[in-house]
Amino acid sequence: MIREPAELTIASDGQVTLPMGLLAEAGLDVGSRVLAYSDGDGRIVLRREEDALQALIEHGTLS
């Protein structure tokens, strides 16, 4: 399913606010712990902490 992208702005302090609908679609909620990492030119990936740690244990990579 292709979802409508959310247009966001990076504030002067580097913060970005993600819409609740986007978080809900990703299975995230207030208080969810995520890991963020760069995935190439212009891409930042957020992963649930437990999913990223499980991927590291199983495959030795965050991807």
PDB file of N, CA, C and O in Angstrom:
ATOM      1  N   MET A   1       0.839  -1.174   0.000  1.00  0.00           N
ATOM      2  CA  MET A   1       0.000   0.000   0.000  1.00  0.00           C
ATOM      3  C   MET A   1       0.891   1.248   0.000  1.00  0.00           C
ATOM      4  O   MET A   1       1.818   1.356   0.803  1.00  0.00           O
ATOM      5  N   ILE A   2       0.606   2.171  -0.893  1.00  0.00           N
ATOM      6  CA  ILE A   2       1.347   3.436  -0.946  1.00  0.00           C
ATOM      7  C   ILE A   2       0.589   4.454  -0.122  1.00  0.00           C
ATOM      8  O   ILE A   2      -0.594   4.703  -0.353  1.00  0.00           O
ATOM      9  N   ARG A   3       1.282   5.043   0.843  1.00  0.00           N
ATOM     10  CA  ARG A   3       0.657   6.024   1.726  1.00  0.00           C
ATOM     11  C   ARG A   3       1.064   7.432   1.307  1.00  0.00           C
ATOM     12  O   ARG A   3       2.118   7.646   0.709  1.00  0.00           O
ATOM     13  N   GLU A   4       0.207   8.371   1.636  1.00  0.00           N
ATOM     14  CA  GLU A   4       0.480   9.785   1.362  1.00  0.00           C
ATOM     15  C   GLU A   4       1.637  10.240   2.241  1.00  0.00           C
ATOM     16  O   GLU A   4       1.573  10.067   3.458  1.00  0.00           O
ATOM     17  N   PRO A   5       2.691  10.816   1.669  1.00  0.00           N
ATOM     18  CA  PRO A   5       3.800  11.286   2.498  1.00  0.00           C
ATOM     19  C   PRO A   5       3.404  12.518   3.311  1.00  0.00           C
ATOM     20  O   PRO A   5       2.546  13.300   2.902  1.00  0.00           O
ATOM     21  N   ALA A   6       4.035  12.669   4.449  1.00  0.00           N
ATOM     22  CA  ALA A   6       3.821  13.848   5.288  1.00  0.00           C
ATOM     23  C   ALA A   6       4.986  14.803   5.055  1.00  0.00           C
ATOM     24  O   ALA A   6       6.146  14.405   5.160  1.00  0.00           O
ATOM     25  N   GLU A   7       4.686  16.047   4.745  1.00  0.00           N
ATOM     26  CA  GLU A   7       5.735  17.048   4.546  1.00  0.00           C
ATOM     27  C   GLU A   7       6.075  17.655   5.896  1.00  0.00           C
ATOM     28  O   GLU A   7       5.210  18.213   6.572  1.00  0.00           O
ATOM     29  N   LEU A   8       7.348  17.544   6.287  1.00  0.00           N
ATOM     30  CA  LEU A   8       7.802  18.007   7.592  1.00  0.00           C
ATOM     31  C   LEU A   8       8.905  19.037   7.411  1.00  0.00           C
ATOM     32  O   LEU A   8       9.548  19.095   6.362  1.00  0.00           O
ATOM     33  N   THR A   9       9.119  19.845   8.433  1.00  0.00           N
ATOM     34  CA  THR A   9      10.177  20.855   8.416  1.00  0.00           C
ATOM     35  C   THR A   9      11.110  20.615   9.594  1.00  0.00           C
ATOM     36  O   THR A   9      10.661  20.354  10.711  1.00  0.00           O
ATOM     37  N   ILE A  10      12.387  20.702   9.341  1.00  0.00           N
ATOM     38  CA  ILE A  10      13.380  20.575  10.402  1.00  0.00           C
ATOM     39  C   ILE A  10      13.522  21.946  11.064  1.00  0.00           C
ATOM     40  O   ILE A  10      13.839  22.935  10.403  1.00  0.00           O
ATOM     41  N   ALA A  11      13.282  21.992  12.382  1.00  0.00           N
ATOM     42  CA  ALA A  11      13.363  23.244  13.141  1.00  0.00           C
ATOM     43  C   ALA A  11      14.827  23.652  13.317  1.00  0.00           C
ATOM     44  O   ALA A  11      15.734  22.860  13.060  1.00  0.00           O
ATOM     45  N   SER A  12      15.046  24.873  13.749  1.00  0.00           N
ATOM     46  CA  SER A  12      16.404  25.398  13.907  1.00  0.00           C
ATOM     47  C   SER A  12      17.224  24.608  14.920  1.00  0.00           C
ATOM     48  O   SER A  12      18.454  24.621  14.866  1.00  0.00           O
ATOM     49  N   ASP A  13      16.554  23.919  15.846  1.00  0.00           N
ATOM     50  CA  ASP A  13      17.271  23.096  16.822  1.00  0.00           C
ATOM     51  C   ASP A  13      17.441  21.652  16.355  1.00  0.00           C
ATOM     52  O   ASP A  13      17.933  20.812  17.107  1.00  0.00           O
ATOM     53  N   GLY A  14      17.034  21.358  15.110  1.00  0.00           N
ATOM     54  CA  GLY A  14      17.200  20.026  14.535  1.00  0.00           C
ATOM     55  C   GLY A  14      16.049  19.081  14.800  1.00  0.00           C
ATOM     56  O   GLY A  14      16.084  17.933  14.358  1.00  0.00           O
ATOM     57  N   GLN A  15      15.032  19.532  15.509  1.00  0.00           N
ATOM     58  CA  GLN A  15      13.913  18.656  15.828  1.00  0.00           C
ATOM     59  C   GLN A  15      12.895  18.599  14.689  1.00  0.00           C
ATOM     60  O   GLN A  15      12.699  19.561  13.946  1.00  0.00           O
ATOM     61  N   VAL A  16      12.255  17.429  14.583  1.00  0.00           N
ATOM     62  CA  VAL A  16      11.191  17.207  13.612  1.00  0.00           C
ATOM     63  C   VAL A  16      10.012  16.604  14.369  1.00  0.00           C
ATOM     64  O   VAL A  16      10.188  15.676  15.158  1.00  0.00           O
ATOM     65  N   THR A  17       8.823  17.123  14.133  1.00  0.00           N
ATOM     66  CA  THR A  17       7.627  16.568  14.758  1.00  0.00           C
ATOM     67  C   THR A  17       6.934  15.668  13.753  1.00  0.00           C
ATOM     68  O   THR A  17       6.633  16.078  12.632  1.00  0.00           O
ATOM     69  N   LEU A  18       6.683  14.422  14.174  1.00  0.00           N
ATOM     70  CA  LEU A  18       6.019  13.458  13.297  1.00  0.00           C
ATOM     71  C   LEU A  18       4.532  13.414  13.621  1.00  0.00           C
ATOM     72  O   LEU A  18       4.159  13.365  14.793  1.00  0.00           O
ATOM     73  N   PRO A  19       3.674  13.431  12.599  1.00  0.00           N
ATOM     74  CA  PRO A  19       2.233  13.377  12.839  1.00  0.00           C
ATOM     75  C   PRO A  19       1.833  12.043  13.485  1.00  0.00           C
ATOM     76  O   PRO A  19       2.410  11.000  13.179  1.00  0.00           O
ATOM     77  N   MET A  20       0.835  12.091  14.386  1.00  0.00           N
ATOM     78  CA  MET A  20       0.371  10.888  15.079  1.00  0.00           C
ATOM     79  C   MET A  20      -0.111   9.823  14.094  1.00  0.00           C
ATOM     80  O   MET A  20       0.094   8.633  14.333  1.00  0.00           O
ATOM     81  N   GLY A  21      -0.743  10.224  13.002  1.00  0.00           N
ATOM     82  CA  GLY A  21      -1.221   9.259  12.007  1.00  0.00           C
ATOM     83  C   GLY A  21      -0.071   8.469  11.397  1.00  0.00           C
ATOM     84  O   GLY A  21      -0.187   7.263  11.176  1.00  0.00           O
ATOM     85  N   LEU A  22       1.027   9.142  11.129  1.00  0.00           N
ATOM     86  CA  LEU A  22       2.211   8.485  10.575  1.00  0.00           C
ATOM     87  C   LEU A  22       2.788   7.497  11.591  1.00  0.00           C
ATOM     88  O   LEU A  22       3.161   6.378  11.238  1.00  0.00           O
ATOM     89  N   LEU A  23       2.856   7.919  12.844  1.00  0.00           N
ATOM     90  CA  LEU A  23       3.352   7.036  13.892  1.00  0.00           C
ATOM     91  C   LEU A  23       2.453   5.821  14.064  1.00  0.00           C
ATOM     92  O   LEU A  23       2.940   4.700  14.214  1.00  0.00           O
ATOM     93  N   ALA A  24       1.142   6.039  14.042  1.00  0.00           N
ATOM     94  CA  ALA A  24       0.190   4.940  14.205  1.00  0.00           C
ATOM     95  C   ALA A  24       0.338   3.934  13.064  1.00  0.00           C
ATOM     96  O   ALA A  24       0.309   2.728  13.307  1.00  0.00           O
ATOM     97  N   GLU A  25       0.495   4.405  11.826  1.00  0.00           N
ATOM     98  CA  GLU A  25       0.675   3.508  10.680  1.00  0.00           C
ATOM     99  C   GLU A  25       1.930   2.652  10.841  1.00  0.00           C
ATOM    100  O   GLU A  25       1.982   1.517  10.366  1.00  0.00           O
ATOM    101  N   ALA A  26       2.937   3.203  11.513  1.00  0.00           N
ATOM    102  CA  ALA A  26       4.194   2.481  11.713  1.00  0.00           C
ATOM    103  C   ALA A  26       4.159   1.608  12.963  1.00  0.00           C
ATOM    104  O   ALA A  26       5.133   0.925  13.277  1.00  0.00           O
ATOM    105  N   GLY A  27       3.033   1.632  13.673  1.00  0.00           N
ATOM    106  CA  GLY A  27       2.929   0.831  14.886  1.00  0.00           C
ATOM    107  C   GLY A  27       3.637   1.445  16.079  1.00  0.00           C
ATOM    108  O   GLY A  27       3.999   0.741  17.021  1.00  0.00           O
ATOM    109  N   LEU A  28       3.834   2.754  16.043  1.00  0.00           N
ATOM    110  CA  LEU A  28       4.503   3.467  17.134  1.00  0.00           C
ATOM    111  C   LEU A  28       3.494   4.306  17.888  1.00  0.00           C
ATOM    112  O   LEU A  28       2.483   4.727  17.327  1.00  0.00           O
ATOM    113  N   ASP A  29       3.766   4.549  19.153  1.00  0.00           N
ATOM    114  CA  ASP A  29       2.873   5.324  19.997  1.00  0.00           C
ATOM    115  C   ASP A  29       3.721   6.228  20.885  1.00  0.00           C
ATOM    116  O   ASP A  29       4.945   6.102  20.929  1.00  0.00           O
ATOM    117  N   VAL A  30       3.070   7.121  21.576  1.00  0.00           N
ATOM    118  CA  VAL A  30       3.765   7.995  22.522  1.00  0.00           C
ATOM    119  C   VAL A  30       4.545   7.121  23.504  1.00  0.00           C
ATOM    120  O   VAL A  30       4.001   6.172  24.069  1.00  0.00           O
ATOM    121  N   GLY A  31       5.799   7.442  23.698  1.00  0.00           N
ATOM    122  CA  GLY A  31       6.645   6.671  24.606  1.00  0.00           C
ATOM    123  C   GLY A  31       7.396   5.533  23.947  1.00  0.00           C
ATOM    124  O   GLY A  31       8.244   4.909  24.584  1.00  0.00           O
ATOM    125  N   SER A  32       7.102   5.242  22.669  1.00  0.00           N
ATOM    126  CA  SER A  32       7.843   4.193  21.964  1.00  0.00           C
ATOM    127  C   SER A  32       9.313   4.573  21.871  1.00  0.00           C
ATOM    128  O   SER A  32       9.655   5.734  21.648  1.00  0.00           O
ATOM    129  N   ARG A  33      10.176   3.578  22.044  1.00  0.00           N
ATOM    130  CA  ARG A  33      11.612   3.818  21.910  1.00  0.00           C
ATOM    131  C   ARG A  33      12.022   3.401  20.503  1.00  0.00           C
ATOM    132  O   ARG A  33      11.708   2.300  20.051  1.00  0.00           O
ATOM    133  N   VAL A  34      12.733   4.301  19.815  1.00  0.00           N
ATOM    134  CA  VAL A  34      13.176   4.035  18.449  1.00  0.00           C
ATOM    135  C   VAL A  34      14.669   4.321  18.327  1.00  0.00           C
ATOM    136  O   VAL A  34      15.234   5.101  19.093  1.00  0.00           O
ATOM    137  N   LEU A  35      15.286   3.678  17.356  1.00  0.00           N
ATOM    138  CA  LEU A  35      16.662   3.986  16.973  1.00  0.00           C
ATOM    139  C   LEU A  35      16.600   4.710  15.636  1.00  0.00           C
ATOM    140  O   LEU A  35      15.794   4.357  14.775  1.00  0.00           O
ATOM    141  N   ALA A  36      17.438   5.711  15.459  1.00  0.00           N
ATOM    142  CA  ALA A  36      17.498   6.461  14.213  1.00  0.00           C
ATOM    143  C   ALA A  36      18.896   6.321  13.635  1.00  0.00           C
ATOM    144  O   ALA A  36      19.895   6.397  14.350  1.00  0.00           O
ATOM    145  N   TYR A  37      18.944   6.111  12.303  1.00  0.00           N
ATOM    146  CA  TYR A  37      20.246   6.062  11.645  1.00  0.00           C
ATOM    147  C   TYR A  37      20.104   6.529  10.205  1.00  0.00           C
ATOM    148  O   TYR A  37      19.028   6.450   9.613  1.00  0.00           O
ATOM    149  N   SER A  38      21.204   7.015   9.653  1.00  0.00           N
ATOM    150  CA  SER A  38      21.230   7.448   8.268  1.00  0.00           C
ATOM    151  C   SER A  38      21.297   6.222   7.370  1.00  0.00           C
ATOM    152  O   SER A  38      22.038   5.277   7.641  1.00  0.00           O
ATOM    153  N   ASP A  39      20.515   6.248   6.300  1.00  0.00           N
ATOM    154  CA  ASP A  39      20.488   5.142   5.350  1.00  0.00           C
ATOM    155  C   ASP A  39      20.809   5.647   3.947  1.00  0.00           C
ATOM    156  O   ASP A  39      20.202   5.220   2.965  1.00  0.00           O
ATOM    157  N   GLY A  40      21.754   6.543   3.871  1.00  0.00           N
ATOM    158  CA  GLY A  40      22.165   7.057   2.569  1.00  0.00           C
ATOM    159  C   GLY A  40      21.765   8.509   2.387  1.00  0.00           C
ATOM    160  O   GLY A  40      21.293   9.169   3.313  1.00  0.00           O
ATOM    161  N   ASP A  41      21.962   8.978   1.194  1.00  0.00           N
ATOM    162  CA  ASP A  41      21.739  10.374   0.841  1.00  0.00           C
ATOM    163  C   ASP A  41      20.290  10.786   1.059  1.00  0.00           C
ATOM    164  O   ASP A  41      19.400  10.339   0.336  1.00  0.00           O
ATOM    165  N   GLY A  42      20.051  11.638   2.054  1.00  0.00           N
ATOM    166  CA  GLY A  42      18.725  12.198   2.277  1.00  0.00           C
ATOM    167  C   GLY A  42      17.746  11.285   2.985  1.00  0.00           C
ATOM    168  O   GLY A  42      16.552  11.581   3.025  1.00  0.00           O
ATOM    169  N   ARG A  43      18.224  10.171   3.551  1.00  0.00           N
ATOM    170  CA  ARG A  43      17.316   9.237   4.218  1.00  0.00           C
ATOM    171  C   ARG A  43      17.716   9.020   5.663  1.00  0.00           C
ATOM    172  O   ARG A  43      18.888   8.798   5.970  1.00  0.00           O
ATOM    173  N   ILE A  44      16.729   9.085   6.551  1.00  0.00           N
ATOM    174  CA  ILE A  44      16.914   8.731   7.951  1.00  0.00           C
ATOM    175  C   ILE A  44      15.868   7.674   8.266  1.00  0.00           C
ATOM    176  O   ILE A  44      14.691   7.845   7.951  1.00  0.00           O
ATOM    177  N   VAL A  45      16.293   6.591   8.881  1.00  0.00           N
ATOM    178  CA  VAL A  45      15.398   5.483   9.212  1.00  0.00           C
ATOM    179  C   VAL A  45      15.147   5.471  10.708  1.00  0.00           C
ATOM    180  O   VAL A  45      16.077   5.625  11.500  1.00  0.00           O
ATOM    181  N   LEU A  46      13.895   5.290  11.096  1.00  0.00           N
ATOM    182  CA  LEU A  46      13.519   5.076  12.485  1.00  0.00           C
ATOM    183  C   LEU A  46      13.036   3.637  12.607  1.00  0.00           C
ATOM    184  O   LEU A  46      12.197   3.194  11.822  1.00  0.00           O
ATOM    185  N   ARG A  47      13.560   2.903  13.587  1.00  0.00           N
ATOM    186  CA  ARG A  47      13.118   1.529  13.835  1.00  0.00           C
ATOM    187  C   ARG A  47      12.777   1.370  15.294  1.00  0.00           C
ATOM    188  O   ARG A  47      13.442   1.929  16.166  1.00  0.00           O
ATOM    189  N   ARG A  48      11.715   0.589  15.563  1.00  0.00           N
ATOM    190  CA  ARG A  48      11.429   0.262  16.956  1.00  0.00           C
ATOM    191  C   ARG A  48      12.681  -0.343  17.548  1.00  0.00           C
ATOM    192  O   ARG A  48      13.335  -1.182  16.928  1.00  0.00           O
ATOM    193  N   GLU A  49      13.008   0.084  18.745  1.00  0.00           N
ATOM    194  CA  GLU A  49      14.230  -0.379  19.395  1.00  0.00           C
ATOM    195  C   GLU A  49      14.294  -1.904  19.446  1.00  0.00           C
ATOM    196  O   GLU A  49      15.328  -2.490  19.125  1.00  0.00           O
ATOM    197  N   GLU A  50      13.200  -2.549  19.847  1.00  0.00           N
ATOM    198  CA  GLU A  50      13.235  -4.006  19.967  1.00  0.00           C
ATOM    199  C   GLU A  50      13.410  -4.688  18.607  1.00  0.00           C
ATOM    200  O   GLU A  50      14.058  -5.732  18.527  1.00  0.00           O
ATOM    201  N   ASP A  51      12.841  -4.114  17.531  1.00  0.00           N
ATOM    202  CA  ASP A  51      13.014  -4.688  16.193  1.00  0.00           C
ATOM    203  C   ASP A  51      14.458  -4.553  15.729  1.00  0.00           C
ATOM    204  O   ASP A  51      15.029  -5.488  15.169  1.00  0.00           O
ATOM    205  N   ALA A  52      15.045  -3.376  15.965  1.00  0.00           N
ATOM    206  CA  ALA A  52      16.427  -3.144  15.547  1.00  0.00           C
ATOM    207  C   ALA A  52      17.386  -4.051  16.316  1.00  0.00           C
ATOM    208  O   ALA A  52      18.314  -4.603  15.726  1.00  0.00           O
ATOM    209  N   LEU A  53      17.175  -4.210  17.614  1.00  0.00           N
ATOM    210  CA  LEU A  53      18.046  -5.082  18.406  1.00  0.00           C
ATOM    211  C   LEU A  53      17.910  -6.537  17.978  1.00  0.00           C
ATOM    212  O   LEU A  53      18.901  -7.265  17.924  1.00  0.00           O
ATOM    213  N   GLN A  54      16.689  -6.963  17.673  1.00  0.00           N
ATOM    214  CA  GLN A  54      16.476  -8.340  17.201  1.00  0.00           C
ATOM    215  C   GLN A  54      17.185  -8.564  15.867  1.00  0.00           C
ATOM    216  O   GLN A  54      17.782  -9.619  15.655  1.00  0.00           O
ATOM    217  N   ALA A  55      17.123  -7.579  14.966  1.00  0.00           N
ATOM    218  CA  ALA A  55      17.804  -7.688  13.676  1.00  0.00           C
ATOM    219  C   ALA A  55      19.312  -7.791  13.871  1.00  0.00           C
ATOM    220  O   ALA A  55      19.978  -8.547  13.164  1.00  0.00           O
ATOM    221  N   LEU A  56      19.857  -7.038  14.824  1.00  0.00           N
ATOM    222  CA  LEU A  56      21.293  -7.120  15.103  1.00  0.00           C
ATOM    223  C   LEU A  56      21.672  -8.506  15.620  1.00  0.00           C
ATOM    224  O   LEU A  56      22.701  -9.060  15.235  1.00  0.00           O
ATOM    225  N   ILE A  57      20.842  -9.054  16.483  1.00  0.00           N
ATOM    226  CA  ILE A  57      21.123 -10.386  17.036  1.00  0.00           C
ATOM    227  C   ILE A  57      21.053 -11.445  15.942  1.00  0.00           C
ATOM    228  O   ILE A  57      21.912 -12.324  15.873  1.00  0.00           O
ATOM    229  N   GLU A  58      20.031 -11.369  15.082  1.00  0.00           N
ATOM    230  CA  GLU A  58      19.828 -12.403  14.063  1.00  0.00           C
ATOM    231  C   GLU A  58      20.749 -12.259  12.865  1.00  0.00           C
ATOM    232  O   GLU A  58      21.248 -13.256  12.343  1.00  0.00           O
ATOM    233  N   HIS A  59      20.980 -11.020  12.423  1.00  0.00           N
ATOM    234  CA  HIS A  59      21.683 -10.808  11.155  1.00  0.00           C
ATOM    235  C   HIS A  59      22.938  -9.949  11.251  1.00  0.00           C
ATOM    236  O   HIS A  59      23.683  -9.832  10.277  1.00  0.00           O
ATOM    237  N   GLY A  60      23.180  -9.352  12.406  1.00  0.00           N
ATOM    238  CA  GLY A  60      24.354  -8.506  12.561  1.00  0.00           C
ATOM    239  C   GLY A  60      24.219  -7.173  11.848  1.00  0.00           C
ATOM    240  O   GLY A  60      25.221  -6.499  11.610  1.00  0.00           O
ATOM    241  N   THR A  61      22.985  -6.776  11.499  1.00  0.00           N
ATOM    242  CA  THR A  61      22.751  -5.508  10.807  1.00  0.00           C
ATOM    243  C   THR A  61      21.423  -4.926  11.235  1.00  0.00           C
ATOM    244  O   THR A  61      20.536  -5.663  11.666  1.00  0.00           O
ATOM    245  N   LEU A  62      21.267  -3.613  11.126  1.00  0.00           N
ATOM    246  CA  LEU A  62      19.996  -2.959  11.448  1.00  0.00           C
ATOM    247  C   LEU A  62      18.973  -3.113  10.346  1.00  0.00           C
ATOM    248  O   LEU A  62      17.776  -2.980  10.603  1.00  0.00           O
ATOM    249  N   SER A  63      19.404  -3.390   9.123  1.00  0.00           N
ATOM    250  CA  SER A  63      18.495  -3.462   7.982  1.00  0.00           C
ATOM    251  C   SER A  63      17.598  -4.652   8.033  1.00  0.00           C
ATOM    252  O   SER A  63      16.777  -4.845   7.137  1.00  0.00           O
TER     253      SER A  63
END
